[in-house]
Amino acid sequence: MKFRIAIEETMVQEFDIEAEDAGEAMELAEAKYKSGELVLTSAEVHHKQMAIVAPDNEATEWSEF
């Protein structure tokens, strides 16, 4: 039987942003991320999980590993 497994990772890398306030910092970071200026290159995996997603009758909840 063939199973389809989904794997999800949460990666973290910190960046310095010059801004007047926290709201502007978040807006600038999002814009820089979307434009490709901020790219996770040496990111650290903080969380990973997997689940069986197919066949539907064998689907499972997400499980951390």
Distance bins in CASP14 RR format, pairs under 12 A and 6 or more apart:
PFRMAT RR
TARGET T0000
AUTHOR 0000-0000-0000
RMODE 2
METHOD distances of the structure
MODEL  1
1 52 0 0 0 0 0 1 0 0 0 0 0
1 54 0 0 0 0 0 1 0 0 0 0 0
1 55 1 0 0 1 0 0 0 0 0 0 0
1 57 0 0 0 0 0 1 0 0 0 0 0
1 58 1 0 0 1 0 0 0 0 0 0 0
2 52 0 0 0 0 0 1 0 0 0 0 0
2 53 0 0 0 0 0 1 0 0 0 0 0
2 54 0 0 0 0 1 0 0 0 0 0 0
2 55 0 0 0 0 1 0 0 0 0 0 0
2 58 0 0 0 0 0 1 0 0 0 0 0
3 50 0 0 0 0 0 1 0 0 0 0 0
3 51 0 0 0 0 0 1 0 0 0 0 0
3 52 1 0 1 0 0 0 0 0 0 0 0
3 53 0 0 0 0 1 0 0 0 0 0 0
3 54 1 0 0 1 0 0 0 0 0 0 0
3 55 1 0 0 1 0 0 0 0 0 0 0
3 56 0 0 0 0 0 1 0 0 0 0 0
3 57 0 0 0 0 0 1 0 0 0 0 0
3 58 1 0 0 1 0 0 0 0 0 0 0
3 59 0 0 0 0 1 0 0 0 0 0 0
3 60 0 0 0 0 1 0 0 0 0 0 0
4 50 0 0 0 0 0 1 0 0 0 0 0
4 51 0 0 0 0 1 0 0 0 0 0 0
4 52 1 0 0 1 0 0 0 0 0 0 0
4 53 1 0 1 0 0 0 0 0 0 0 0
4 54 1 1 0 0 0 0 0 0 0 0 0
4 55 1 0 0 1 0 0 0 0 0 0 0
4 56 0 0 0 0 0 1 0 0 0 0 0
4 58 0 0 0 0 1 0 0 0 0 0 0
4 59 0 0 0 0 1 0 0 0 0 0 0
4 60 0 0 0 0 0 1 0 0 0 0 0
5 49 0 0 0 0 0 1 0 0 0 0 0
5 50 1 0 1 0 0 0 0 0 0 0 0
5 51 1 0 0 1 0 0 0 0 0 0 0
5 52 1 0 1 0 0 0 0 0 0 0 0
5 53 1 0 0 1 0 0 0 0 0 0 0
5 54 0 0 0 0 1 0 0 0 0 0 0
5 55 0 0 0 0 0 1 0 0 0 0 0
5 58 0 0 0 0 0 1 0 0 0 0 0
5 59 0 0 0 0 0 1 0 0 0 0 0
5 60 0 0 0 0 1 0 0 0 0 0 0
5 62 0 0 0 0 0 1 0 0 0 0 0
5 63 0 0 0 0 0 1 0 0 0 0 0
5 65 0 0 0 0 0 1 0 0 0 0 0
6 48 0 0 0 0 0 1 0 0 0 0 0
6 49 0 0 0 0 1 0 0 0 0 0 0
6 50 1 0 0 1 0 0 0 0 0 0 0
6 51 1 0 1 0 0 0 0 0 0 0 0
6 52 1 0 0 1 0 0 0 0 0 0 0
6 53 1 0 1 0 0 0 0 0 0 0 0
6 54 0 0 0 0 1 0 0 0 0 0 0
6 59 0 0 0 0 1 0 0 0 0 0 0
6 60 0 0 0 0 1 0 0 0 0 0 0
6 61 0 0 0 0 0 1 0 0 0 0 0
6 62 0 0 0 0 1 0 0 0 0 0 0
6 63 0 0 0 0 0 1 0 0 0 0 0
7 45 0 0 0 0 0 1 0 0 0 0 0
7 47 0 0 0 0 0 1 0 0 0 0 0
7 48 1 0 0 1 0 0 0 0 0 0 0
7 49 1 0 0 1 0 0 0 0 0 0 0
7 50 1 0 1 0 0 0 0 0 0 0 0
7 51 0 0 0 0 1 0 0 0 0 0 0
7 52 0 0 0 0 0 1 0 0 0 0 0
7 53 0 0 0 0 0 1 0 0 0 0 0
7 62 0 0 0 0 1 0 0 0 0 0 0
7 63 0 0 0 0 0 1 0 0 0 0 0
7 64 0 0 0 0 0 1 0 0 0 0 0
7 65 0 0 0 0 1 0 0 0 0 0 0
8 45 0 0 0 0 0 1 0 0 0 0 0
8 46 0 0 0 0 0 1 0 0 0 0 0
8 47 0 0 0 0 1 0 0 0 0 0 0
8 48 1 0 0 1 0 0 0 0 0 0 0
8 49 1 0 1 0 0 0 0 0 0 0 0
8 50 1 0 0 1 0 0 0 0 0 0 0
8 51 0 0 0 0 1 0 0 0 0 0 0
8 53 0 0 0 0 0 1 0 0 0 0 0
8 62 1 0 0 1 0 0 0 0 0 0 0
8 63 0 0 0 0 0 1 0 0 0 0 0
8 64 0 0 0 0 1 0 0 0 0 0 0
8 65 0 0 0 0 0 1 0 0 0 0 0
9 40 0 0 0 0 0 1 0 0 0 0 0
9 43 0 0 0 0 1 0 0 0 0 0 0
9 44 0 0 0 0 0 1 0 0 0 0 0
9 45 1 0 1 0 0 0 0 0 0 0 0
9 46 0 0 0 0 1 0 0 0 0 0 0
9 47 1 0 0 1 0 0 0 0 0 0 0
9 48 1 0 1 0 0 0 0 0 0 0 0
9 49 0 0 0 0 1 0 0 0 0 0 0
9 50 0 0 0 0 1 0 0 0 0 0 0
9 64 0 0 0 0 0 1 0 0 0 0 0
9 65 0 0 0 0 0 1 0 0 0 0 0
10 40 0 0 0 0 0 1 0 0 0 0 0
10 43 0 0 0 0 1 0 0 0 0 0 0
10 44 0 0 0 0 1 0 0 0 0 0 0
10 45 1 0 0 1 0 0 0 0 0 0 0
10 46 1 0 1 0 0 0 0 0 0 0 0
10 47 1 1 0 0 0 0 0 0 0 0 0
10 48 1 0 0 1 0 0 0 0 0 0 0
10 49 0 0 0 0 1 0 0 0 0 0 0
10 62 0 0 0 0 0 1 0 0 0 0 0
10 64 0 0 0 0 0 1 0 0 0 0 0
11 39 0 0 0 0 0 1 0 0 0 0 0
11 40 1 0 1 0 0 0 0 0 0 0 0
11 41 0 0 0 0 0 1 0 0 0 0 0
11 42 0 0 0 0 1 0 0 0 0 0 0
11 43 1 1 0 0 0 0 0 0 0 0 0
11 44 1 0 0 1 0 0 0 0 0 0 0
11 45 1 0 1 0 0 0 0 0 0 0 0
11 46 1 0 0 1 0 0 0 0 0 0 0
11 47 0 0 0 0 1 0 0 0 0 0 0
11 48 0 0 0 0 1 0 0 0 0 0 0
12 40 0 0 0 0 1 0 0 0 0 0 0
12 42 0 0 0 0 0 1 0 0 0 0 0
12 43 1 0 0 1 0 0 0 0 0 0 0
12 44 1 0 1 0 0 0 0 0 0 0 0
12 45 0 0 0 0 1 0 0 0 0 0 0
12 46 1 0 1 0 0 0 0 0 0 0 0
12 47 0 0 0 0 1 0 0 0 0 0 0
13 29 0 0 0 0 0 1 0 0 0 0 0
13 33 0 0 0 0 0 1 0 0 0 0 0
13 38 0 0 0 0 1 0 0 0 0 0 0
13 39 0 0 0 0 1 0 0 0 0 0 0
13 40 1 0 1 0 0 0 0 0 0 0 0
13 41 1 0 0 1 0 0 0 0 0 0 0
13 42 1 0 0 1 0 0 0 0 0 0 0
13 43 1 0 1 0 0 0 0 0 0 0 0
13 44 1 0 0 1 0 0 0 0 0 0 0
13 45 0 0 0 0 0 1 0 0 0 0 0
13 46 0 0 0 0 0 1 0 0 0 0 0
14 29 0 0 0 0 0 1 0 0 0 0 0
14 38 0 0 0 0 0 1 0 0 0 0 0
14 40 0 0 0 0 0 1 0 0 0 0 0
14 42 0 0 0 0 0 1 0 0 0 0 0
14 43 0 0 0 0 1 0 0 0 0 0 0
14 44 0 0 0 0 1 0 0 0 0 0 0
14 46 0 0 0 0 0 1 0 0 0 0 0
15 25 0 0 0 0 1 0 0 0 0 0 0
15 26 0 0 0 0 0 1 0 0 0 0 0
15 28 0 0 0 0 1 0 0 0 0 0 0
15 29 1 0 0 1 0 0 0 0 0 0 0
15 30 0 0 0 0 0 1 0 0 0 0 0
15 32 1 0 0 1 0 0 0 0 0 0 0
15 33 0 0 0 0 1 0 0 0 0 0 0
15 36 0 0 0 0 0 1 0 0 0 0 0
15 37 0 0 0 0 1 0 0 0 0 0 0
15 38 1 0 1 0 0 0 0 0 0 0 0
15 39 0 0 0 0 1 0 0 0 0 0 0
15 40 0 0 0 0 1 0 0 0 0 0 0
15 41 0 0 0 0 0 1 0 0 0 0 0
15 42 0 0 0 0 0 1 0 0 0 0 0
15 43 0 0 0 0 0 1 0 0 0 0 0
16 25 0 0 0 0 1 0 0 0 0 0 0
16 28 0 0 0 0 0 1 0 0 0 0 0
16 29 0 0 0 0 1 0 0 0 0 0 0
16 32 0 0 0 0 0 1 0 0 0 0 0
16 38 0 0 0 0 0 1 0 0 0 0 0
17 23 0 0 0 0 0 1 0 0 0 0 0
17 24 0 0 0 0 1 0 0 0 0 0 0
17 25 1 0 1 0 0 0 0 0 0 0 0
17 26 0 0 0 0 1 0 0 0 0 0 0
17 27 0 0 0 0 1 0 0 0 0 0 0
17 28 1 0 1 0 0 0 0 0 0 0 0
17 29 1 0 1 0 0 0 0 0 0 0 0
17 30 0 0 0 0 0 1 0 0 0 0 0
17 31 0 0 0 0 0 1 0 0 0 0 0
17 32 1 0 0 1 0 0 0 0 0 0 0
17 33 0 0 0 0 0 1 0 0 0 0 0
17 37 0 0 0 0 0 1 0 0 0 0 0
17 38 0 0 0 0 1 0 0 0 0 0 0
18 24 0 0 0 0 1 0 0 0 0 0 0
18 25 0 0 0 0 1 0 0 0 0 0 0
18 28 0 0 0 0 1 0 0 0 0 0 0
18 29 0 0 0 0 0 1 0 0 0 0 0
18 32 0 0 0 0 0 1 0 0 0 0 0
19 25 1 1 0 0 0 0 0 0 0 0 0
19 26 0 0 0 0 1 0 0 0 0 0 0
19 27 0 0 0 0 1 0 0 0 0 0 0
19 28 1 0 1 0 0 0 0 0 0 0 0
19 29 0 0 0 0 1 0 0 0 0 0 0
19 30 0 0 0 0 0 1 0 0 0 0 0
19 31 0 0 0 0 0 1 0 0 0 0 0
19 32 0 0 0 0 0 1 0 0 0 0 0
20 26 0 0 0 0 0 1 0 0 0 0 0
20 27 0 0 0 0 0 1 0 0 0 0 0
20 28 0 0 0 0 1 0 0 0 0 0 0
21 27 0 0 0 0 1 0 0 0 0 0 0
21 28 0 0 0 0 0 1 0 0 0 0 0
22 28 0 0 0 0 0 1 0 0 0 0 0
22 29 0 0 0 0 0 1 0 0 0 0 0
23 29 0 0 0 0 1 0 0 0 0 0 0
23 30 0 0 0 0 0 1 0 0 0 0 0
24 30 0 0 0 0 0 1 0 0 0 0 0
24 31 0 0 0 0 0 1 0 0 0 0 0
25 31 0 0 0 0 0 1 0 0 0 0 0
25 32 0 0 0 0 0 1 0 0 0 0 0
25 38 0 0 0 0 0 1 0 0 0 0 0
26 32 0 0 0 0 0 1 0 0 0 0 0
26 33 0 0 0 0 0 1 0 0 0 0 0
27 33 0 0 0 0 0 1 0 0 0 0 0
27 34 0 0 0 0 0 1 0 0 0 0 0
28 34 0 0 0 0 0 1 0 0 0 0 0
28 35 0 0 0 0 0 1 0 0 0 0 0
28 37 0 0 0 0 1 0 0 0 0 0 0
28 38 0 0 0 0 1 0 0 0 0 0 0
29 35 0 0 0 0 0 1 0 0 0 0 0
29 36 0 0 0 0 0 1 0 0 0 0 0
29 37 0 0 0 0 1 0 0 0 0 0 0
29 38 1 0 0 1 0 0 0 0 0 0 0
30 36 0 0 0 0 0 1 0 0 0 0 0
30 37 0 0 0 0 0 1 0 0 0 0 0
30 38 0 0 0 0 1 0 0 0 0 0 0
31 37 0 0 0 0 1 0 0 0 0 0 0
31 38 0 0 0 0 1 0 0 0 0 0 0
32 38 1 0 1 0 0 0 0 0 0 0 0
32 39 0 0 0 0 1 0 0 0 0 0 0
33 39 0 0 0 0 1 0 0 0 0 0 0
33 40 0 0 0 0 1 0 0 0 0 0 0
40 46 0 0 0 0 0 1 0 0 0 0 0
45 64 0 0 0 0 0 1 0 0 0 0 0
45 65 0 0 0 0 0 1 0 0 0 0 0
46 64 0 0 0 0 0 1 0 0 0 0 0
47 62 0 0 0 0 0 1 0 0 0 0 0
47 63 0 0 0 0 0 1 0 0 0 0 0
47 64 1 0 0 1 0 0 0 0 0 0 0
47 65 0 0 0 0 0 1 0 0 0 0 0
48 62 0 0 0 0 0 1 0 0 0 0 0
48 63 0 0 0 0 0 1 0 0 0 0 0
48 64 1 0 0 1 0 0 0 0 0 0 0
48 65 1 0 0 1 0 0 0 0 0 0 0
49 60 0 0 0 0 0 1 0 0 0 0 0
49 61 0 0 0 0 1 0 0 0 0 0 0
49 62 1 0 1 0 0 0 0 0 0 0 0
49 63 1 0 0 1 0 0 0 0 0 0 0
49 64 1 0 1 0 0 0 0 0 0 0 0
49 65 1 0 0 1 0 0 0 0 0 0 0
50 60 0 0 0 0 1 0 0 0 0 0 0
50 61 0 0 0 0 0 1 0 0 0 0 0
50 62 1 0 0 1 0 0 0 0 0 0 0
50 63 1 0 0 1 0 0 0 0 0 0 0
50 64 0 0 0 0 1 0 0 0 0 0 0
50 65 1 0 0 1 0 0 0 0 0 0 0
51 58 0 0 0 0 0 1 0 0 0 0 0
51 59 1 0 0 1 0 0 0 0 0 0 0
51 60 1 0 1 0 0 0 0 0 0 0 0
51 61 1 0 0 1 0 0 0 0 0 0 0
51 62 1 0 1 0 0 0 0 0 0 0 0
51 63 1 0 0 1 0 0 0 0 0 0 0
51 64 0 0 0 0 0 1 0 0 0 0 0
51 65 0 0 0 0 0 1 0 0 0 0 0
52 58 1 0 1 0 0 0 0 0 0 0 0
52 59 1 0 1 0 0 0 0 0 0 0 0
52 60 1 0 1 0 0 0 0 0 0 0 0
52 61 0 0 0 0 1 0 0 0 0 0 0
52 62 0 0 0 0 0 1 0 0 0 0 0
52 63 0 0 0 0 1 0 0 0 0 0 0
53 59 1 0 1 0 0 0 0 0 0 0 0
53 60 0 0 0 0 1 0 0 0 0 0 0
53 61 0 0 0 0 0 1 0 0 0 0 0
53 62 0 0 0 0 0 1 0 0 0 0 0
54 60 0 0 0 0 0 1 0 0 0 0 0
END
